[in-house]
């Protein structure tokens, strides 16, 4: 028999599994466990799971239901069609469960583990993010932001700082005193941009310049500006989203590595 879990552990596990499956899939998983106090698909996925597990735990006095849920959700044959997402979910589950001395094995079974601290959790998140980005060939300017202190709560701090770093690099290369969308407009847009990623002689080259400029504008508009002006509480980011954004930033930085200044010199 497994001891009852804190509410934070139940909610953390429920959010991770809820993100991995559709509502219909969760209904099948909950029936398999079984979890009988399902409020139904009209409710938020993770709240359905947390409600059912909490009710079961209150009735039985033990945490067996949560372990059964993890086993059912993380079985290899069930995650085969979403392996990349499941690998990330397993790491995230291990971060949550490490605080109660448990871990999820590759085949979905739950085993005992050394109890971790929140610092250990933050370090594991940053190390994983760094490793995946390194395998993708991420630019050094991006890898610098995969630090423990930036991914302690979630991943948007790393993304936020990396996008600020892009702005700092462009200002350094051009001397233009601006930020965000306006900085890209002044340095990379227009018929004769001060910062050119190619010679701009052909339609293809001009389209590439415009495309990279629009990508940079989009990143500043979608992430940099909202995060800068709204409470942190309103912004969260998954590891998958962070990897996609940081990958796009890497591509822009690689273009900047060979960029040409208005006077024709490399920058």
C-alpha positions in Angstrom: 0.0 0.0 0.0 1.3 3.5 -1.0 1.0 6.4 1.5 -1.4 9.2 0.5 0.1 11.9 -1.6 0.1 15.7 -1.1 -2.4 17.6 -3.2 0.5 19.3 -5.1 1.8 16.0 -6.2 -1.6 14.9 -7.4 -2.2 18.1 -9.3 1.3 18.0 -10.8 0.9 14.5 -12.1 -2.6 15.2 -13.4 -1.4 18.2 -15.4 1.3 16.3 -17.1 -0.8 13.3 -18.0 -3.7 15.6 -19.0 -1.4 17.4 -21.5 -0.4 14.0 -23.0 -3.9 12.7 -23.9 -7.2 13.8 -25.3 -10.3 13.9 -23.2 -11.6 10.7 -24.7 -8.3 8.9 -24.2 -8.4 10.0 -20.5 -11.8 8.5 -20.1 -10.5 5.1 -21.2 -7.4 5.4 -18.9 -9.6 6.4 -15.9 -11.9 3.4 -16.6 -8.8 1.1 -16.7 -7.4 2.3 -13.3 -10.3 2.4 -12.3 -11.1 6.0 -11.2 -14.9 6.1 -10.6 -15.3 9.8 -9.5 -14.9 11.2 -13.0 -16.7 14.6 -13.3 -16.8 14.1 -17.1 -15.2 15.5 -20.3 -16.9 18.9 -19.8 -14.2 19.7 -17.2 -10.6 20.6 -17.7 -8.6 17.4 -18.3 -6.2 17.7 -15.4 -8.9 18.7 -13.0 -10.8 15.6 -14.0 -7.8 13.5 -13.1 -7.0 15.4 -9.9 -10.6 15.2 -8.7 -10.9 11.5 -9.3 -7.6 10.6 -7.7 -8.2 12.9 -4.7 -11.6 11.3 -4.1 -10.2 7.8 -4.3 -7.4 8.7 -1.9 -9.9 10.2 0.5 -11.9 7.0 0.5 -9.1 4.5 0.7 -6.6 6.5 2.7 -3.7 5.5 0.4 -2.1 6.8 -2.8 -2.5 3.6 -4.9 -4.8 5.3 -7.4 -2.2 7.9 -8.4 0.4 5.1 -9.0 -2.1 3.1 -11.0 -2.9 6.2 -13.1 0.8 6.8 -13.9 1.3 3.2 -14.9 -1.8 3.1 -17.1 -0.9 6.4 -18.8 2.8 5.7 -19.3 2.8 2.1 -20.5 5.1 1.7 -23.6 2.4 0.4 -25.9 0.1 3.4 -25.0 2.8 6.0 -25.6 4.2 4.5 -28.8 2.4 6.9 -31.1 3.6 10.0 -29.2 7.0 8.9 -28.0 8.7 12.3 -28.1 6.0 13.9 -26.0 5.9 10.9 -23.7 9.6 11.1 -23.1 9.2 14.7 -22.0 6.2 13.8 -19.9 8.2 11.0 -18.2 10.9 13.4 -17.3 8.4 15.9 -16.0 6.7 13.2 -14.0 10.0 12.2 -12.5 10.6 15.8 -11.5 7.3 15.9 -9.6 7.5 12.4 -8.2 11.2 12.8 -7.1 9.9 15.1 -4.3 8.0 12.0 -2.9 10.9 9.6 -3.5 9.5 7.9 -6.7 10.3 7.7 -10.4 8.7 6.4 -13.6 10.7 3.8 -15.5 10.9 3.5 -19.3 8.1 0.8 -19.3 5.7 2.9 -17.3 6.3 1.2 -13.9 6.8 3.3 -10.8 9.8 2.6 -8.6 11.4 4.2 -5.5 14.0 6.9 -5.9 16.1 9.2 -3.8 14.1 12.1 -2.6 15.0 15.3 -4.5 14.9 19.0 -3.6 13.4 21.8 -5.7 16.9 22.8 -6.6 17.6 19.3 -8.0 14.4 19.5 -10.0 15.4 22.9 -11.5 18.8 21.5 -12.4 17.3 18.5 -14.1 15.0 20.7 -16.2 17.8 22.9 -17.3 20.1 20.0 -18.1 17.4 18.3 -20.2 16.7 21.5 -22.1 20.4 22.1 -22.7 20.9 18.5 -23.9 18.0 18.5 -26.3 19.0 21.9 -27.8 22.6 20.8 -28.0 21.5 17.7 -30.0 19.5 19.9 -32.3 22.6 22.0 -32.9 21.3 25.1 -31.2 23.3 28.3 -31.4 25.6 29.2 -28.5 23.7 32.5 -28.0 20.6 30.4 -27.2 22.3 27.7 -25.1 23.5 30.4 -22.7 19.9 30.8 -21.5 19.3 27.2 -20.5 20.3 27.9 -16.9 18.9 26.4 -13.7 17.8 29.8 -12.4 15.8 30.5 -15.6 13.9 27.2 -15.8 13.2 26.9 -12.0 9.4 27.5 -12.3 8.8 26.8 -16.0 10.5 27.5 -19.4 9.2 30.9 -20.3 12.0 32.7 -18.3 14.6 31.0 -20.5 12.6 32.0 -23.7 12.1 35.5 -22.4 15.8 36.1 -21.7 16.9 34.4 -24.9 14.6 36.8 -26.9 16.0 39.7 -25.0 19.4 38.4 -25.9 18.6 38.5 -29.6 17.7 42.1 -29.3 20.9 42.9 -27.5 22.9 41.2 -30.2 21.2 43.2 -33.0 21.7 46.4 -31.2 25.4 45.6 -30.7 25.8 44.8 -34.4 23.9 47.9 -35.7 24.2 50.6 -33.0 20.4 51.1 -33.3 18.8 52.1 -30.0 15.4 50.4 -30.2 13.8 47.2 -28.9 11.4 44.5 -29.9 9.3 44.9 -33.1 10.6 48.4 -33.7 14.2 47.2 -33.5 13.6 44.7 -36.3 11.8 47.3 -38.4 14.8 49.7 -38.2 17.5 47.1 -38.8 16.2 44.2 -40.9 13.2 45.5 -42.8 12.8 47.9 -45.7 14.3 48.0 -49.2 17.9 48.7 -47.9 18.1 47.3 -44.4 21.1 48.2 -42.3 21.5 44.5 -41.3 21.4 42.2 -44.3 21.6 38.4 -44.0 22.5 38.1 -47.7 23.4 40.3 -50.6 19.8 41.2 -51.4 20.4 40.9 -55.2 17.7 38.4 -56.1 14.0 38.0 -55.3 14.9 34.9 -53.4 17.4 36.7 -51.2 15.0 39.6 -50.6 12.3 37.2 -49.6 14.6 35.4 -47.2 15.6 38.7 -45.6 11.9 39.6 -45.2 11.1 36.2 -43.9 13.8 36.2 -41.2 12.8 39.8 -40.2 9.1 38.7 -39.9 10.1 35.7 -37.8 12.1 37.9 -35.4 9.2 40.4 -35.2 6.8 37.5 -34.5 8.9 36.3 -31.6 9.1 39.7 -30.0 5.4 40.3 -30.5 4.3 36.9 -29.3 6.6 36.5 -26.3 8.9 39.4 -25.5 6.3 42.1 -25.2 3.4 40.3 -23.4 5.8 38.8 -20.9 7.4 42.2 -20.3 4.1 43.9 -19.6 1.8 41.3 -17.9 2.1 39.6 -14.5 4.3 36.5 -14.5 1.4 34.5 -13.1 -0.4 34.8 -16.5 2.3 33.2 -18.5 3.4 29.5 -18.6 5.2 27.5 -21.3 5.7 23.8 -21.9 9.1 22.3 -22.7 7.9 21.5 -26.3 7.0 25.1 -26.9 10.2 26.4 -25.4 12.2 24.0 -27.7 10.4 25.3 -30.8 10.9 28.9 -29.9 14.6 28.5 -28.9 15.1 26.5 -32.1 13.7 29.4 -34.2 16.0 31.8 -32.3 19.0 29.6 -33.1 18.2 29.8 -36.8 18.0 33.6 -36.7 21.3 33.8 -34.8 23.0 31.6 -37.4 21.8 34.1 -40.1 23.2 36.9 -38.0 26.6 35.1 -37.8 27.2 35.9 -41.5 25.2 39.1 -41.7 26.4 42.2 -43.6 26.3 45.7 -42.3 25.1 48.6 -44.5 28.8 49.6 -45.3 29.5 46.1 -46.6 31.5 44.8 -43.7 30.6 41.6 -41.9 29.2 42.1 -38.5 
